[in-house]
Amino acid sequence: MTEAITHRRVLDIALPIVISNATIPILGAVDTAVVGQLGAAAPIGAVGIGAVILSSVYWIFSFLRMGTTGM
């Protein structure tokens, strides 16, 4: 039998996706804060480049994450 579509059911599916989407900017901010303690510009630049690459790969494959979260 099919479950009725309720606000609670939609929230149960959407909330993990929202939390997952929030982790990438938080990861970049934490990486920058930790590497910023080194006191040099080159490591912060490397974190910036790495964050762009990670973010690109993350969003390219986001269809898998979003498509399977509700299963």
Order of alpha helices (4+ residues) and beta strands (2+ residues): alpha-alpha-alpha
